[in-house]
Amino acid sequence: QVQLVESGGGLVQAGGSLRLSCVASGRTFYEIAMGWFRQAPGKEREFVATITWSSGRTYYADSVKGRFAISRDNAKNTVYLQMNSLKPEDTAVYYCAASKYYSDSYQGDGLYDYWGQGTQVTVSS
C-alpha cells in the first residue's frame, strides 16, 4: 500500500501562484511516476502533470504548459506542483497519484494505482 497526502491548496487571485506538495509513504519502491490530476465541479477528472522518480522526466497537459512546473525530492518522497499565472479555470480539487507503469504520456488515470484525498484550489477573478 502507498499513502499519498497533498497539501498547499487555498484561495488565490487570478495571476497569483500556489505550490502543492504530495508526500508518499508506504511501499513506494514499486512506483515509477507521480502525477497530478484535477477535477472541477461538474467536470471529469483531468490530467495536469506527471514526473518520473528516477529520471525526472516530466509530462504536462497543454492547458498548463508554461505556467505549472512539477518537481520531485526523492529523499523526501515528495512531489511538488508549482502553479503560476493562475486562472479562474484552474479552480478544482487537485489530486496526487502514483503509477507503477511505464507510459509515453501518463495522461490516462487508469495508469495510477494510488490517489490522495485531494486539496482544493480556488482562483478568484
N, C-alpha and C positions, 0 to 999 in steps of 0.2 A: 504493500500500500504506500501511496505517496500523498502527503498532505500539502496543500498549497494555500497560502494566506496572503491576500492582497491588502494593500494599504495605500494611502495617498490621495484618494479621491476627495472631491469637495466642490465648492461653488466658486466659479471664476468668471470674470468678464470676458467678453469676446476680445481676442487678441492677446489674452494672457497665457500663462503656462502652468502646467502641473507635472509632477513626476510621480508615477505609480511604481510601487515595489511589489514583488511577489517572492516570498520565501518558501522554498521547497524543503520538505523534510520527509524522513522515512526511507523507503527503498528506492532512492533516486538514481542508483547507478545504472539502471536499465533505460533511463530516459535519455533520448538523444537531443531533443529540442524542447524549447519552451516558447509558448506563444501567448498573444493577447487577442481576445475577441471582444466584441461589444454588442449590446442589444438595447435598442431604443424602444420606447413604448409602442406597441402595435406593429413592430417590425421583427423580422427574423434576425437571429444572431449572425454577425458578420465578422470575417477575419480582419484583423488590424495589422499585426506584425508577428514575426517569429524569429528566433535566433537559435543556432545550434550550440550545444555546450562545448564541443571540442574545438571546432574551427572558428566559431563566432560568426558564421555566415548568416546574413540577415535577409529577410523577406518582408515586403510591405504591400499593403493594399494601395492601389493607385490613389485613393481618396486621402491618404495620409502621407504619401511620399513628399519629402522635403520639409515636412512640419513635425513629424514624430520620429523619434530615434529609440531603437531598442538596444539594450546592452546587458551584459551579464557579469557577475562577480562569482567565479567558480568557487573560490574559497569560502564564500558566504552562502552558496547555493541560492543566490538571489538574482532575479531578472528585473530590469527596470524598463519603464516606458516614459521617456521624456516627451511631453506633448507641448509644442509651441504653437503660436498663432492659432489658438483655439477658436472654433466657430460654434455657433449655436447648434449646428447639425452634428457636432461631436458629442452632444449630450446623450448619455447612455449609461447603462451598467457595464463596467469593464470587468472581464473575466480573464484570469490567468489559466493556462492549460499546459499539460505536459504530454509529450509524444515519445513513444519508443520506436517509431518508424522513420525510415528514410523516405524523403519526398523531394520532388523538384520544385514544389511551391508551398506546401504546408497550409494551403488555404481551406482544405476540407475539414470540418470539425470532427468528422469520423476518424481522423488520424490521431486524435487526442484521447488519452486514457483517463486522465485525472483533471479535475476542474476545481478552481477555488470558488469561494462563496460570492465573489463579486464586490466591486466597490463603485459607488455612484459618482459620476462626473456630470456636473451641470454647468453649462456655459450660457451666461445671460447676454442678451444683446444690448 
